[in-house]
């Protein structure tokens, strides 16, 4: 529990506290909160995660295209449809 609490504390950013509201709209940024935000962004490169996810999805797509035909996929996905009888005319 203490490890989780420490991670939450490390990654928490008081967005409401980022600006010092009591001094008006033109007040300087709360430097402690700004540093926490910068540290969080430095530790968590979100662009890298998106690029990695895109690469993994491309690998899955390539695997499917290489190992399955469109007909096989349609039959598997539509297998419930194949079980239904066509209405008689």
PDB file of N, CA, C and O in Angstrom:
ATOM      1  N   UNK A   1       0.825  -1.193   0.000  1.00  0.00           N
ATOM      2  CA  UNK A   1       0.000   0.000   0.000  1.00  0.00           C
ATOM      3  C   UNK A   1       0.867   1.254   0.000  1.00  0.00           C
ATOM      4  O   UNK A   1       0.537   2.246  -0.649  1.00  0.00           O
ATOM      5  N   UNK A   2       1.964   1.201   0.723  1.00  0.00           N
ATOM      6  CA  UNK A   2       2.813   2.394   0.806  1.00  0.00           C
ATOM      7  C   UNK A   2       3.466   2.709  -0.529  1.00  0.00           C
ATOM      8  O   UNK A   2       3.673   3.876  -0.860  1.00  0.00           O
ATOM      9  N   UNK A   3       3.799   1.659  -1.309  1.00  0.00           N
ATOM     10  CA  UNK A   3       4.393   1.875  -2.631  1.00  0.00           C
ATOM     11  C   UNK A   3       3.385   2.550  -3.550  1.00  0.00           C
ATOM     12  O   UNK A   3       3.727   3.478  -4.282  1.00  0.00           O
ATOM     13  N   UNK A   4       2.140   2.077  -3.510  1.00  0.00           N
ATOM     14  CA  UNK A   4       1.085   2.671  -4.333  1.00  0.00           C
ATOM     15  C   UNK A   4       0.839   4.119  -3.916  1.00  0.00           C
ATOM     16  O   UNK A   4       0.712   5.002  -4.764  1.00  0.00           O
ATOM     17  N   UNK A   5       0.774   4.353  -2.623  1.00  0.00           N
ATOM     18  CA  UNK A   5       0.559   5.724  -2.133  1.00  0.00           C
ATOM     19  C   UNK A   5       1.701   6.644  -2.561  1.00  0.00           C
ATOM     20  O   UNK A   5       1.474   7.804  -2.903  1.00  0.00           O
ATOM     21  N   UNK A   6       2.917   6.127  -2.541  1.00  0.00           N
ATOM     22  CA  UNK A   6       4.073   6.928  -2.964  1.00  0.00           C
ATOM     23  C   UNK A   6       3.996   7.271  -4.447  1.00  0.00           C
ATOM     24  O   UNK A   6       4.295   8.396  -4.848  1.00  0.00           O
ATOM     25  N   UNK A   7       3.581   6.270  -5.280  1.00  0.00           N
ATOM     26  CA  UNK A   7       3.439   6.530  -6.732  1.00  0.00           C
ATOM     27  C   UNK A   7       2.360   7.560  -7.001  1.00  0.00           C
ATOM     28  O   UNK A   7       2.528   8.444  -7.841  1.00  0.00           O
ATOM     29  N   UNK A   8       1.251   7.443  -6.284  1.00  0.00           N
ATOM     30  CA  UNK A   8       0.164   8.403  -6.465  1.00  0.00           C
ATOM     31  C   UNK A   8       0.637   9.795  -6.078  1.00  0.00           C
ATOM     32  O   UNK A   8       0.357  10.765  -6.782  1.00  0.00           O
ATOM     33  N   UNK A   9       1.343   9.898  -4.980  1.00  0.00           N
ATOM     34  CA  UNK A   9       1.843  11.192  -4.528  1.00  0.00           C
ATOM     35  C   UNK A   9       2.846  11.767  -5.527  1.00  0.00           C
ATOM     36  O   UNK A   9       2.833  12.967  -5.800  1.00  0.00           O
ATOM     37  N   UNK A  10       3.712  10.915  -6.071  1.00  0.00           N
ATOM     38  CA  UNK A  10       4.720  11.366  -7.033  1.00  0.00           C
ATOM     39  C   UNK A  10       4.081  11.860  -8.318  1.00  0.00           C
ATOM     40  O   UNK A  10       4.532  12.843  -8.906  1.00  0.00           O
ATOM     41  N   UNK A  11       3.017  11.167  -8.759  1.00  0.00           N
ATOM     42  CA  UNK A  11       2.402  11.502 -10.041  1.00  0.00           C
ATOM     43  C   UNK A  11       1.233  12.471  -9.930  1.00  0.00           C
ATOM     44  O   UNK A  11       0.686  12.888 -10.951  1.00  0.00           O
ATOM     45  N   UNK A  12       0.842  12.836  -8.726  1.00  0.00           N
ATOM     46  CA  UNK A  12      -0.301  13.740  -8.604  1.00  0.00           C
ATOM     47  C   UNK A  12       0.134  15.178  -8.865  1.00  0.00           C
ATOM     48  O   UNK A  12       1.186  15.634  -8.417  1.00  0.00           O
ATOM     49  N   UNK A  13      -0.700  15.847  -9.591  1.00  0.00           N
ATOM     50  CA  UNK A  13      -0.427  17.240  -9.944  1.00  0.00           C
ATOM     51  C   UNK A  13      -1.674  18.036  -9.589  1.00  0.00           C
ATOM     52  O   UNK A  13      -2.777  17.709 -10.026  1.00  0.00           O
ATOM     53  N   UNK A  14      -1.492  19.061  -8.808  1.00  0.00           N
ATOM     54  CA  UNK A  14      -2.622  19.902  -8.438  1.00  0.00           C
ATOM     55  C   UNK A  14      -2.872  20.942  -9.508  1.00  0.00           C
ATOM     56  O   UNK A  14      -2.383  22.069  -9.419  1.00  0.00           O
ATOM     57  N   UNK A  15      -3.639  20.559 -10.527  1.00  0.00           N
ATOM     58  CA  UNK A  15      -3.882  21.498 -11.627  1.00  0.00           C
ATOM     59  C   UNK A  15      -4.543  22.779 -11.130  1.00  0.00           C
ATOM     60  O   UNK A  15      -4.267  23.866 -11.636  1.00  0.00           O
ATOM     61  N   UNK A  16      -5.406  22.642 -10.149  1.00  0.00           N
ATOM     62  CA  UNK A  16      -6.045  23.838  -9.588  1.00  0.00           C
ATOM     63  C   UNK A  16      -5.021  24.714  -8.884  1.00  0.00           C
ATOM     64  O   UNK A  16      -5.188  25.930  -8.793  1.00  0.00           O
ATOM     65  N   UNK A  17      -3.958  24.086  -8.387  1.00  0.00           N
ATOM     66  CA  UNK A  17      -2.918  24.830  -7.674  1.00  0.00           C
ATOM     67  C   UNK A  17      -1.792  25.293  -8.594  1.00  0.00           C
ATOM     68  O   UNK A  17      -0.852  25.947  -8.142  1.00  0.00           O
ATOM     69  N   UNK A  18      -1.881  24.958  -9.888  1.00  0.00           N
ATOM     70  CA  UNK A  18      -0.814  25.340 -10.815  1.00  0.00           C
ATOM     71  C   UNK A  18      -0.681  26.856 -10.899  1.00  0.00           C
ATOM     72  O   UNK A  18       0.424  27.392 -10.981  1.00  0.00           O
ATOM     73  N   UNK A  19      -1.804  27.525 -10.878  1.00  0.00           N
ATOM     74  CA  UNK A  19      -1.799  28.984 -10.897  1.00  0.00           C
ATOM     75  C   UNK A  19      -2.211  29.506  -9.530  1.00  0.00           C
ATOM     76  O   UNK A  19      -3.050  28.905  -8.859  1.00  0.00           O
ATOM     77  N   UNK A  20      -1.645  30.580  -9.132  1.00  0.00           N
ATOM     78  CA  UNK A  20      -1.946  31.160  -7.834  1.00  0.00           C
ATOM     79  C   UNK A  20      -3.128  32.105  -7.995  1.00  0.00           C
ATOM     80  O   UNK A  20      -2.964  33.301  -8.235  1.00  0.00           O
ATOM     81  N   UNK A  21      -4.344  31.529  -7.855  1.00  0.00           N
ATOM     82  CA  UNK A  21      -5.582  32.260  -8.129  1.00  0.00           C
ATOM     83  C   UNK A  21      -5.796  33.479  -7.241  1.00  0.00           C
ATOM     84  O   UNK A  21      -6.443  34.445  -7.645  1.00  0.00           O
ATOM     85  N   UNK A  22      -5.262  33.428  -6.055  1.00  0.00           N
ATOM     86  CA  UNK A  22      -5.508  34.539  -5.137  1.00  0.00           C
ATOM     87  C   UNK A  22      -4.825  35.831  -5.584  1.00  0.00           C
ATOM     88  O   UNK A  22      -5.128  36.908  -5.070  1.00  0.00           O
ATOM     89  N   UNK A  23      -3.909  35.722  -6.536  1.00  0.00           N
ATOM     90  CA  UNK A  23      -3.195  36.910  -7.016  1.00  0.00           C
ATOM     91  C   UNK A  23      -3.724  37.421  -8.358  1.00  0.00           C
ATOM     92  O   UNK A  23      -3.179  38.375  -8.913  1.00  0.00           O
ATOM     93  N   UNK A  24      -4.751  36.811  -8.868  1.00  0.00           N
ATOM     94  CA  UNK A  24      -5.336  37.277 -10.129  1.00  0.00           C
ATOM     95  C   UNK A  24      -4.873  36.456 -11.317  1.00  0.00           C
ATOM     96  O   UNK A  24      -4.028  35.569 -11.198  1.00  0.00           O
ATOM     97  N   UNK A  25      -5.450  36.775 -12.466  1.00  0.00           N
ATOM     98  CA  UNK A  25      -5.216  35.972 -13.675  1.00  0.00           C
ATOM     99  C   UNK A  25      -3.792  36.115 -14.214  1.00  0.00           C
ATOM    100  O   UNK A  25      -3.287  35.205 -14.870  1.00  0.00           O
ATOM    101  N   UNK A  26      -3.157  37.225 -13.948  1.00  0.00           N
ATOM    102  CA  UNK A  26      -1.806  37.446 -14.456  1.00  0.00           C
ATOM    103  C   UNK A  26      -0.723  36.997 -13.486  1.00  0.00           C
ATOM    104  O   UNK A  26       0.450  37.319 -13.676  1.00  0.00           O
ATOM    105  N   UNK A  27      -1.100  36.263 -12.456  1.00  0.00           N
ATOM    106  CA  UNK A  27      -0.132  35.838 -11.450  1.00  0.00           C
ATOM    107  C   UNK A  27       0.804  34.780 -12.039  1.00  0.00           C
ATOM    108  O   UNK A  27       0.430  34.075 -12.977  1.00  0.00           O
ATOM    109  N   UNK A  28       2.006  34.667 -11.498  1.00  0.00           N
ATOM    110  CA  UNK A  28       2.937  33.660 -11.996  1.00  0.00           C
ATOM    111  C   UNK A  28       2.479  32.248 -11.644  1.00  0.00           C
ATOM    112  O   UNK A  28       1.660  32.043 -10.748  1.00  0.00           O
ATOM    113  N   UNK A  29       3.018  31.301 -12.359  1.00  0.00           N
ATOM    114  CA  UNK A  29       2.690  29.895 -12.149  1.00  0.00           C
ATOM    115  C   UNK A  29       3.333  29.419 -10.852  1.00  0.00           C
ATOM    116  O   UNK A  29       4.431  29.845 -10.494  1.00  0.00           O
ATOM    117  N   UNK A  30       2.639  28.539 -10.165  1.00  0.00           N
ATOM    118  CA  UNK A  30       3.182  27.911  -8.966  1.00  0.00           C
ATOM    119  C   UNK A  30       4.343  27.019  -9.413  1.00  0.00           C
ATOM    120  O   UNK A  30       4.116  25.986 -10.044  1.00  0.00           O
ATOM    121  N   UNK A  31       5.562  27.398  -9.100  1.00  0.00           N
ATOM    122  CA  UNK A  31       6.744  26.708  -9.626  1.00  0.00           C
ATOM    123  C   UNK A  31       6.854  25.259  -9.147  1.00  0.00           C
ATOM    124  O   UNK A  31       7.332  24.400  -9.888  1.00  0.00           O
ATOM    125  N   UNK A  32       6.417  24.981  -7.917  1.00  0.00           N
ATOM    126  CA  UNK A  32       6.478  23.605  -7.413  1.00  0.00           C
ATOM    127  C   UNK A  32       5.570  22.698  -8.230  1.00  0.00           C
ATOM    128  O   UNK A  32       5.979  21.607  -8.626  1.00  0.00           O
ATOM    129  N   UNK A  33       4.330  23.142  -8.490  1.00  0.00           N
ATOM    130  CA  UNK A  33       3.394  22.336  -9.278  1.00  0.00           C
ATOM    131  C   UNK A  33       3.855  22.222 -10.732  1.00  0.00           C
ATOM    132  O   UNK A  33       3.683  21.176 -11.358  1.00  0.00           O
ATOM    133  N   UNK A  34       4.432  23.279 -11.262  1.00  0.00           N
ATOM    134  CA  UNK A  34       4.928  23.243 -12.639  1.00  0.00           C
ATOM    135  C   UNK A  34       6.073  22.238 -12.750  1.00  0.00           C
ATOM    136  O   UNK A  34       6.159  21.507 -13.736  1.00  0.00           O
ATOM    137  N   UNK A  35       6.939  22.195 -11.763  1.00  0.00           N
ATOM    138  CA  UNK A  35       8.040  21.229 -11.768  1.00  0.00           C
ATOM    139  C   UNK A  35       7.504  19.803 -11.688  1.00  0.00           C
ATOM    140  O   UNK A  35       8.021  18.909 -12.359  1.00  0.00           O
ATOM    141  N   UNK A  36       6.472  19.583 -10.873  1.00  0.00           N
ATOM    142  CA  UNK A  36       5.859  18.251 -10.778  1.00  0.00           C
ATOM    143  C   UNK A  36       5.266  17.840 -12.122  1.00  0.00           C
ATOM    144  O   UNK A  36       5.392  16.686 -12.534  1.00  0.00           O
ATOM    145  N   UNK A  37       4.626  18.778 -12.800  1.00  0.00           N
ATOM    146  CA  UNK A  37       4.048  18.503 -14.116  1.00  0.00           C
ATOM    147  C   UNK A  37       5.145  18.158 -15.122  1.00  0.00           C
ATOM    148  O   UNK A  37       5.012  17.200 -15.883  1.00  0.00           O
ATOM    149  N   UNK A  38       6.220  18.933 -15.127  1.00  0.00           N
ATOM    150  CA  UNK A  38       7.335  18.656 -16.043  1.00  0.00           C
ATOM    151  C   UNK A  38       7.983  17.308 -15.752  1.00  0.00           C
ATOM    152  O   UNK A  38       8.332  16.571 -16.675  1.00  0.00           O
ATOM    153  N   UNK A  39       8.144  16.985 -14.468  1.00  0.00           N
ATOM    154  CA  UNK A  39       8.722  15.694 -14.098  1.00  0.00           C
ATOM    155  C   UNK A  39       7.827  14.542 -14.551  1.00  0.00           C
ATOM    156  O   UNK A  39       8.316  13.530 -15.054  1.00  0.00           O
ATOM    157  N   UNK A  40       6.515  14.699 -14.371  1.00  0.00           N
ATOM    158  CA  UNK A  40       5.569  13.670 -14.803  1.00  0.00           C
ATOM    159  C   UNK A  40       5.662  13.445 -16.307  1.00  0.00           C
ATOM    160  O   UNK A  40       5.716  12.305 -16.766  1.00  0.00           O
ATOM    161  N   UNK A  41       5.681  14.529 -17.069  1.00  0.00           N
ATOM    162  CA  UNK A  41       5.755  14.408 -18.527  1.00  0.00           C
ATOM    163  C   UNK A  41       7.082  13.808 -18.975  1.00  0.00           C
ATOM    164  O   UNK A  41       7.131  13.078 -19.965  1.00  0.00           O
ATOM    165  N   UNK A  42       8.147  14.107 -18.259  1.00  0.00           N
ATOM    166  CA  UNK A  42       9.447  13.531 -18.591  1.00  0.00           C
ATOM    167  C   UNK A  42       9.472  12.023 -18.319  1.00  0.00           C
ATOM    168  O   UNK A  42      10.081  11.272 -19.081  1.00  0.00           O
ATOM    169  N   UNK A  43       8.821  11.577 -17.248  1.00  0.00           N
ATOM    170  CA  UNK A  43       8.781  10.157 -16.903  1.00  0.00           C
ATOM    171  C   UNK A  43       7.832   9.365 -17.789  1.00  0.00           C
ATOM    172  O   UNK A  43       8.044   8.176 -18.024  1.00  0.00           O
ATOM    173  N   UNK A  44       6.806  10.007 -18.272  1.00  0.00           N
ATOM    174  CA  UNK A  44       5.745   9.316 -19.011  1.00  0.00           C
ATOM    175  C   UNK A  44       5.642   9.881 -20.419  1.00  0.00           C
ATOM    176  O   UNK A  44       4.829  10.763 -20.694  1.00  0.00           O
ATOM    177  N   UNK A  45       6.479   9.358 -21.303  1.00  0.00           N
ATOM    178  CA  UNK A  45       6.484   9.819 -22.688  1.00  0.00           C
ATOM    179  C   UNK A  45       5.283   9.213 -23.418  1.00  0.00           C
ATOM    180  O   UNK A  45       5.366   8.107 -23.952  1.00  0.00           O
ATOM    181  N   UNK A  46       4.183   9.938 -23.435  1.00  0.00           N
ATOM    182  CA  UNK A  46       2.936   9.417 -24.010  1.00  0.00           C
ATOM    183  C   UNK A  46       3.059   9.187 -25.508  1.00  0.00           C
ATOM    184  O   UNK A  46       2.459   8.250 -26.034  1.00  0.00           O
ATOM    185  N   UNK A  47       3.818  10.014 -26.203  1.00  0.00           N
ATOM    186  CA  UNK A  47       4.012   9.833 -27.652  1.00  0.00           C
ATOM    187  C   UNK A  47       4.671   8.488 -27.925  1.00  0.00           C
ATOM    188  O   UNK A  47       4.309   7.793 -28.874  1.00  0.00           O
ATOM    189  N   UNK A  48       5.636   8.126 -27.094  1.00  0.00           N
ATOM    190  CA  UNK A  48       6.319   6.835 -27.253  1.00  0.00           C
ATOM    191  C   UNK A  48       5.322   5.681 -27.110  1.00  0.00           C
ATOM    192  O   UNK A  48       5.386   4.714 -27.869  1.00  0.00           O
ATOM    193  N   UNK A  49       4.412   5.773 -26.155  1.00  0.00           N
ATOM    194  CA  UNK A  49       3.409   4.719 -25.960  1.00  0.00           C
ATOM    195  C   UNK A  49       2.495   4.599 -27.174  1.00  0.00           C
ATOM    196  O   UNK A  49       2.145   3.490 -27.580  1.00  0.00           O
ATOM    197  N   UNK A  50       2.106   5.729 -27.754  1.00  0.00           N
ATOM    198  CA  UNK A  50       1.243   5.684 -28.936  1.00  0.00           C
ATOM    199  C   UNK A  50       1.969   5.096 -30.136  1.00  0.00           C
ATOM    200  O   UNK A  50       1.385   4.320 -30.893  1.00  0.00           O
ATOM    201  N   UNK A  51       3.227   5.455 -30.319  1.00  0.00           N
ATOM    202  CA  UNK A  51       4.013   4.911 -31.430  1.00  0.00           C
ATOM    203  C   UNK A  51       4.186   3.408 -31.263  1.00  0.00           C
ATOM    204  O   UNK A  51       4.055   2.651 -32.225  1.00  0.00           O
ATOM    205  N   UNK A  52       4.480   2.977 -30.040  1.00  0.00           N
ATOM    206  CA  UNK A  52       4.642   1.551 -29.762  1.00  0.00           C
ATOM    207  C   UNK A  52       3.337   0.791 -30.005  1.00  0.00           C
ATOM    208  O   UNK A  52       3.359  -0.307 -30.560  1.00  0.00           O
ATOM    209  N   UNK A  53       2.211   1.358 -29.599  1.00  0.00           N
ATOM    210  CA  UNK A  53       0.909   0.714 -29.821  1.00  0.00           C
ATOM    211  C   UNK A  53       0.627   0.588 -31.316  1.00  0.00           C
ATOM    212  O   UNK A  53       0.142  -0.446 -31.775  1.00  0.00           O
ATOM    213  N   UNK A  54       0.931   1.640 -32.072  1.00  0.00           N
ATOM    214  CA  UNK A  54       0.711   1.602 -33.521  1.00  0.00           C
ATOM    215  C   UNK A  54       1.564   0.514 -34.168  1.00  0.00           C
ATOM    216  O   UNK A  54       1.086  -0.205 -35.045  1.00  0.00           O
ATOM    217  N   UNK A  55       2.824   0.386 -33.743  1.00  0.00           N
ATOM    218  CA  UNK A  55       3.700  -0.656 -34.285  1.00  0.00           C
ATOM    219  C   UNK A  55       3.163  -2.044 -33.960  1.00  0.00           C
ATOM    220  O   UNK A  55       3.210  -2.932 -34.810  1.00  0.00           O
ATOM    221  N   UNK A  56       2.658  -2.248 -32.758  1.00  0.00           N
ATOM    222  CA  UNK A  56       2.110  -3.550 -32.379  1.00  0.00           C
ATOM    223  C   UNK A  56       0.846  -3.873 -33.163  1.00  0.00           C
ATOM    224  O   UNK A  56       0.639  -5.017 -33.569  1.00  0.00           O
ATOM    225  N   UNK A  57       0.002  -2.871 -33.378  1.00  0.00           N
ATOM    226  CA  UNK A  57      -1.201  -3.100 -34.192  1.00  0.00           C
ATOM    227  C   UNK A  57      -0.832  -3.444 -35.630  1.00  0.00           C
ATOM    228  O   UNK A  57      -1.499  -4.263 -36.261  1.00  0.00           O
ATOM    229  N   UNK A  58       0.224  -2.824 -36.151  1.00  0.00           N
ATOM    230  CA  UNK A  58       0.677  -3.130 -37.509  1.00  0.00           C
ATOM    231  C   UNK A  58       1.169  -4.572 -37.589  1.00  0.00           C
ATOM    232  O   UNK A  58       0.923  -5.251 -38.586  1.00  0.00           O
ATOM    233  N   UNK A  59       1.861  -5.050 -36.553  1.00  0.00           N
ATOM    234  CA  UNK A  59       2.321  -6.448 -36.516  1.00  0.00           C
ATOM    235  C   UNK A  59       1.138  -7.401 -36.517  1.00  0.00           C
ATOM    236  O   UNK A  59       1.159  -8.418 -37.210  1.00  0.00           O
ATOM    237  N   UNK A  60       0.102  -7.077 -35.741  1.00  0.00           N
ATOM    238  CA  UNK A  60      -1.098  -7.917 -35.702  1.00  0.00           C
ATOM    239  C   UNK A  60      -1.771  -7.944 -37.072  1.00  0.00           C
ATOM    240  O   UNK A  60      -2.178  -9.002 -37.551  1.00  0.00           O
ATOM    241  N   UNK A  61      -1.884  -6.778 -37.694  1.00  0.00           N
ATOM    242  CA  UNK A  61      -2.505  -6.692 -39.024  1.00  0.00           C
ATOM    243  C   UNK A  61      -1.724  -7.534 -40.029  1.00  0.00           C
ATOM    244  O   UNK A  61      -2.317  -8.284 -40.804  1.00  0.00           O
ATOM    245  N   UNK A  62      -0.397  -7.414 -40.018  1.00  0.00           N
ATOM    246  CA  UNK A  62       0.442  -8.185 -40.937  1.00  0.00           C
ATOM    247  C   UNK A  62       0.280  -9.680 -40.698  1.00  0.00           C
ATOM    248  O   UNK A  62       0.207 -10.454 -41.652  1.00  0.00           O
ATOM    249  N   UNK A  63       0.223 -10.095 -39.435  1.00  0.00           N
ATOM    250  CA  UNK A  63       0.028 -11.508 -39.104  1.00  0.00           C
ATOM    251  C   UNK A  63      -1.297 -12.020 -39.661  1.00  0.00           C
ATOM    252  O   UNK A  63      -1.357 -13.095 -40.259  1.00  0.00           O
ATOM    253  N   UNK A  64      -2.350 -11.245 -39.462  1.00  0.00           N
ATOM    254  CA  UNK A  64      -3.670 -11.656 -39.941  1.00  0.00           C
ATOM    255  C   UNK A  64      -3.680 -11.731 -41.461  1.00  0.00           C
ATOM    256  O   UNK A  64      -4.194 -12.694 -42.029  1.00  0.00           O
ATOM    257  N   UNK A  65      -3.123 -10.734 -42.119  1.00  0.00           N
ATOM    258  CA  UNK A  65      -3.091 -10.732 -43.589  1.00  0.00           C
ATOM    259  C   UNK A  65      -2.272 -11.898 -44.139  1.00  0.00           C
ATOM    260  O   UNK A  65      -2.600 -12.453 -45.188  1.00  0.00           O
ATOM    261  N   UNK A  66      -1.212 -12.266 -43.432  1.00  0.00           N
ATOM    262  CA  UNK A  66      -0.336 -13.353 -43.893  1.00  0.00           C
ATOM    263  C   UNK A  66      -0.963 -14.717 -43.670  1.00  0.00           C
ATOM    264  O   UNK A  66      -0.800 -15.612 -44.499  1.00  0.00           O
ATOM    265  N   UNK A  67      -1.674 -14.891 -42.571  1.00  0.00           N
ATOM    266  CA  UNK A  67      -2.127 -16.221 -42.178  1.00  0.00           C
ATOM    267  C   UNK A  67      -3.601 -16.516 -42.433  1.00  0.00           C
ATOM    268  O   UNK A  67      -4.025 -17.662 -42.282  1.00  0.00           O
ATOM    269  N   UNK A  68      -4.375 -15.538 -42.805  1.00  0.00           N
ATOM    270  CA  UNK A  68      -5.799 -15.752 -43.025  1.00  0.00           C
ATOM    271  C   UNK A  68      -6.244 -15.056 -44.301  1.00  0.00           C
ATOM    272  O   UNK A  68      -5.770 -13.976 -44.651  1.00  0.00           O
ATOM    273  N   UNK A  69      -7.172 -15.717 -44.981  1.00  0.00           N
ATOM    274  CA  UNK A  69      -7.766 -15.070 -46.146  1.00  0.00           C
ATOM    275  C   UNK A  69      -9.000 -14.287 -45.699  1.00  0.00           C
ATOM    276  O   UNK A  69      -9.521 -14.500 -44.604  1.00  0.00           O
ATOM    277  N   UNK A  70      -9.451 -13.392 -46.549  1.00  0.00           N
ATOM    278  CA  UNK A  70     -10.646 -12.612 -46.225  1.00  0.00           C
ATOM    279  C   UNK A  70     -11.841 -13.542 -46.050  1.00  0.00           C
ATOM    280  O   UNK A  70     -12.676 -13.330 -45.170  1.00  0.00           O
ATOM    281  N   UNK A  71     -11.922 -14.570 -46.888  1.00  0.00           N
ATOM    282  CA  UNK A  71     -13.036 -15.521 -46.806  1.00  0.00           C
ATOM    283  C   UNK A  71     -13.031 -16.232 -45.453  1.00  0.00           C
ATOM    284  O   UNK A  71     -14.084 -16.390 -44.834  1.00  0.00           O
ATOM    285  N   UNK A  72     -11.846 -16.663 -44.987  1.00  0.00           N
ATOM    286  CA  UNK A  72     -11.769 -17.334 -43.685  1.00  0.00           C
ATOM    287  C   UNK A  72     -12.242 -16.408 -42.568  1.00  0.00           C
ATOM    288  O   UNK A  72     -12.964 -16.834 -41.667  1.00  0.00           O
ATOM    289  N   UNK A  73     -11.842 -15.169 -42.626  1.00  0.00           N
ATOM    290  CA  UNK A  73     -12.257 -14.216 -41.604  1.00  0.00           C
ATOM    291  C   UNK A  73     -13.749 -13.959 -41.663  1.00  0.00           C
ATOM    292  O   UNK A  73     -14.406 -13.877 -40.625  1.00  0.00           O
ATOM    293  N   UNK A  74     -14.290 -13.832 -42.864  1.00  0.00           N
ATOM    294  CA  UNK A  74     -15.726 -13.568 -43.005  1.00  0.00           C
ATOM    295  C   UNK A  74     -16.537 -14.757 -42.525  1.00  0.00           C
ATOM    296  O   UNK A  74     -17.574 -14.584 -41.885  1.00  0.00           O
ATOM    297  N   UNK A  75     -16.077 -15.958 -42.827  1.00  0.00           N
ATOM    298  CA  UNK A  75     -16.807 -17.144 -42.385  1.00  0.00           C
ATOM    299  C   UNK A  75     -16.764 -17.238 -40.869  1.00  0.00           C
ATOM    300  O   UNK A  75     -17.775 -17.539 -40.235  1.00  0.00           O
ATOM    301  N   UNK A  76     -15.592 -16.982 -40.279  1.00  0.00           N
ATOM    302  CA  UNK A  76     -15.469 -17.077 -38.827  1.00  0.00           C
ATOM    303  C   UNK A  76     -16.321 -16.008 -38.146  1.00  0.00           C
ATOM    304  O   UNK A  76     -17.048 -16.306 -37.198  1.00  0.00           O
ATOM    305  N   UNK A  77     -16.237 -14.782 -38.617  1.00  0.00           N
ATOM    306  CA  UNK A  77     -16.997 -13.691 -38.014  1.00  0.00           C
ATOM    307  C   UNK A  77     -18.487 -13.881 -38.240  1.00  0.00           C
ATOM    308  O   UNK A  77     -19.300 -13.613 -37.355  1.00  0.00           O
ATOM    309  N   UNK A  78     -18.833 -14.339 -39.418  1.00  0.00           N
ATOM    310  CA  UNK A  78     -20.244 -14.481 -39.752  1.00  0.00           C
ATOM    311  C   UNK A  78     -20.795 -15.871 -39.551  1.00  0.00           C
ATOM    312  O   UNK A  78     -21.840 -16.210 -40.105  1.00  0.00           O
ATOM    313  N   UNK A  79     -20.109 -16.680 -38.766  1.00  0.00           N
ATOM    314  CA  UNK A  79     -20.543 -18.068 -38.622  1.00  0.00           C
ATOM    315  C   UNK A  79     -21.976 -18.176 -38.102  1.00  0.00           C
ATOM    316  O   UNK A  79     -22.707 -19.086 -38.491  1.00  0.00           O
ATOM    317  N   UNK A  80     -22.376 -17.267 -37.239  1.00  0.00           N
ATOM    318  CA  UNK A  80     -23.755 -17.269 -36.750  1.00  0.00           C
ATOM    319  C   UNK A  80     -24.717 -16.958 -37.891  1.00  0.00           C
ATOM    320  O   UNK A  80     -25.824 -17.494 -37.945  1.00  0.00           O
ATOM    321  N   UNK A  81     -24.292 -16.099 -38.790  1.00  0.00           N
ATOM    322  CA  UNK A  81     -25.144 -15.759 -39.946  1.00  0.00           C
ATOM    323  C   UNK A  81     -25.316 -16.981 -40.848  1.00  0.00           C
ATOM    324  O   UNK A  81     -26.388 -17.190 -41.416  1.00  0.00           O
ATOM    325  N   UNK A  82     -24.262 -17.784 -40.979  1.00  0.00           N
ATOM    326  CA  UNK A  82     -24.357 -18.965 -41.851  1.00  0.00           C
ATOM    327  C   UNK A  82     -25.330 -19.999 -41.296  1.00  0.00           C
ATOM    328  O   UNK A  82     -25.913 -20.768 -42.060  1.00  0.00           O
ATOM    329  N   UNK A  83     -25.512 -20.025 -39.978  1.00  0.00           N
ATOM    330  CA  UNK A  83     -26.425 -20.986 -39.348  1.00  0.00           C
ATOM    331  C   UNK A  83     -27.876 -20.636 -39.582  1.00  0.00           C
ATOM    332  O   UNK A  83     -28.745 -21.506 -39.523  1.00  0.00           O
ATOM    333  N   UNK A  84     -28.151 -19.355 -39.851  1.00  0.00           N
ATOM    334  CA  UNK A  84     -29.533 -18.938 -40.088  1.00  0.00           C
ATOM    335  C   UNK A  84     -29.959 -19.389 -41.480  1.00  0.00           C
ATOM    336  O   UNK A  84     -29.182 -19.337 -42.433  1.00  0.00           O
ATOM    337  N   UNK A  85     -31.172 -19.820 -41.571  1.00  0.00           N
ATOM    338  CA  UNK A  85     -31.701 -20.256 -42.873  1.00  0.00           C
ATOM    339  C   UNK A  85     -32.222 -19.044 -43.633  1.00  0.00           C
ATOM    340  O   UNK A  85     -32.773 -18.108 -43.054  1.00  0.00           O
ATOM    341  N   UNK A  86     -32.031 -19.090 -44.933  1.00  0.00           N
ATOM    342  CA  UNK A  86     -32.576 -18.027 -45.781  1.00  0.00           C
ATOM    343  C   UNK A  86     -34.073 -18.147 -45.838  1.00  0.00           C
ATOM    344  O   UNK A  86     -34.600 -19.259 -45.878  1.00  0.00           O
ATOM    345  N   UNK A  87     -34.772 -17.041 -45.843  1.00  0.00           N
ATOM    346  CA  UNK A  87     -36.237 -17.124 -45.944  1.00  0.00           C
ATOM    347  C   UNK A  87     -36.628 -17.673 -47.322  1.00  0.00           C
ATOM    348  O   UNK A  87     -36.042 -17.304 -48.340  1.00  0.00           O
ATOM    349  N   UNK A  88     -37.606 -18.539 -47.334  1.00  0.00           N
ATOM    350  CA  UNK A  88     -38.081 -19.117 -48.600  1.00  0.00           C
ATOM    351  C   UNK A  88     -38.946 -18.101 -49.319  1.00  0.00           C
ATOM    352  O   UNK A  88     -39.759 -17.395 -48.722  1.00  0.00           O
ATOM    353  N   UNK A  89     -38.740 -18.057 -50.614  1.00  0.00           N
ATOM    354  CA  UNK A  89     -39.558 -17.151 -51.440  1.00  0.00           C
ATOM    355  C   UNK A  89     -40.711 -17.854 -52.029  1.00  0.00           C
ATOM    356  O   UNK A  89     -41.502 -17.246 -52.750  1.00  0.00           O
TER     357      UNK A  89
END
